[in-house]
Amino acid sequence: MKALKQILIWSVLMLGILPVSAQKTNVRPYVSVQFVPNHSDWNYRLDEDVVIDLSVCRSYVALPDMKVDYEWGMDTRSPELVQSVVTGADGVVRLRLKGSDVPGFKMLKATTVVDGITYSNYIKLGFEPERLEPTTQLPSDFLSFWQKSLKKAREVPLLPKMTLQPDLCTSSYDVYMIKFQNARPGTYIYGMLTVPKKEGRFAAVLKVPGAGVRAYHGERGILAEADAVTLQIGIHGIPVNMDDYIYQEMRAGCLKSYNVQQNDDRDKYYYKNVYLGCVKAIDFLAQLPMVDSERIGVYGGSQGGLLSLVVAALEPRVKCVSCSYPAMAEIAGRYHGRADGWPHLFLKPDEPGIEEKVRVSGYYDAVNFARYVKQPMLFFLGYNDMVCCPTSTYTVYNTLTCPKQLYTPLDCGHWLYPEQQDLRAHWLLKQLGAE
């Protein structure tokens, strides 16, 4: 039994560190808590109760007489119900749960213990999420603030530079590390540019990054192999091809908690130059001789989902945008008594200066940029996202007035299946006339 426990623990630990791409293998939890809601689309009407069949499965077989502790409540909030049940002789127990009287999402989390090892799972269900409206307020000078800031940033010349990266090139495309000046002289945006080896003027796609501090190696896969130029950028003003230990030290040092640096001042908040630099990335692409400046798209997920909205809202040359589970959405949602998106800034209502921070957040919230997006949009969100919760991301989608398509791979957390990633690539290329 001791050896068996060691094997099981090792399996669970390995699942925690495997990349998403590895989840296509047969490695899976030895025991899983499973849910079958009575609505296959995971959506319910307001005040409609939920029926869920819960089971604990090992080797695909539901186990009888298993004690399961569960919690039920609104998305990201404290549970309203905490109880325990025992699975029946057939390995299943049916739960009847109270619905919601307001639009949004509720989460069921269940935990059990098998052979001394704890297993858990969760599911989030929607209650007329298409009726979610923002709590985020739109500052009266929102658009003029960003237009003036962008105009000033564009007075700083790009001074672009491209350096070939031979180790990253293939028979189909060349890869360059690039840099251009950001909003202030002497500050730069760095990235990796992928260019087809053939001659011509091509559509271009800008990939804006998710949160974190890391190296970048350029676009791969469908977009890189297509007749398109792709630009993958970082946002921190540092080269994107350094040794990993440098990024690790920055994550622990000068760039730790960068998302809250000076967030009480709209002109000094860390993200101001990030947003402006991402828009200037379109300027960089448009001036390249191999780029057709009338065929530029943008995409990103999480922080990149936010930044894709920023770029599309402020740069009309962008022709299409794909946004996945955007961060910084409903930033002050918790302050207003509702779910909030990453980075969950206002968890303490008595935080010093919180009123000013909430006011400033309105200038940076994904919801407010979504109001100004006009381009065709392909939008992804997962109901089971615990980082950028569906209450916040669905609110962004509802705010969009542009032509839009919504894909909700329901069980996705803060990621997409490879199938959705391929769908996104083909959609972008089709919109840009590059497929």
Secondary structure, 3 states (H helix, E strand, C coil): CHHHHHHHHHHHHHHHHCCHHHHHCCCCCCEEEEEEECCCCCEECCCCCEEEEEEEEECCEECCCCEEEEEEEECCCCCCEEEEEECCCCCEEEEEECCCCCCEEEEEEEEEEECCEEEEEEEEEEECHHHCCCCCCCCCCHHHHHHHHHHHHCCCCCCCEEEECHHHCCCCEEEEEEEEECCCCCCEEEEEEEEECCCCCEEEEEECCCCCCCCCCCCCCHHHHCCEEEEEECCCCCCCCCCHHHHHHHHHCCCCCHHHCCCCCCCCCHHHHHHHHHHHHHHHHHCCCCEEEEEEEEEEECHHHHHHHHHHHHCCCEEEEEEECCCCCCCCCCCCCCCCCCCCCCCCCCCCCHHHHHHHHCCCCHHHHHCCCCCCEEEECCCCCCCCCHHHHHHHHHHCCCCEEEECCCCCCCCCCHHHHHHHHHHHHHHCCCC
